[in-house]
């Protein structure tokens, strides 16, 4: 197993990503514009169900993301500055990838900005947590 990976930090970073997403896509921030851009209504989302699968899957994917970032950060000499920077660079890759998809799928810039913004906030924070907990 990778000796430089602090698994409690990976869990904490995944929880941070999950919580940031919960706030980001809540009525407090971007729930209404995100729903409008996707053509969703509250009633439709409630009727579709699958909440456990969605939230469970989202947390599992946050764990994958945090684990990958922990391996990317390297050994115990990683600084919190590099952790946040590596998280931001990771977010830049993600934003570029989803941006390309959104262009071809002809999705709105507003939806892109909401989803890209989430990654631009969540990944640097995950990198900071992972680097600080070495």
CORRA-V139018 format. One record per helix or strand. SS is the DSSP state (~ for helix, > for strand). FROM is the first residue (numbers start at 0). TO is the last residue. If there is no record, write none. Layout:
ss=SS from=FROM to=TO
ss=SS from=FROM to=TO
This chain:
ss=~ from=6 to=23
ss=~ from=30 to=37
ss=~ from=41 to=47
ss=~ from=50 to=72
ss=~ from=79 to=104
ss=~ from=108 to=131
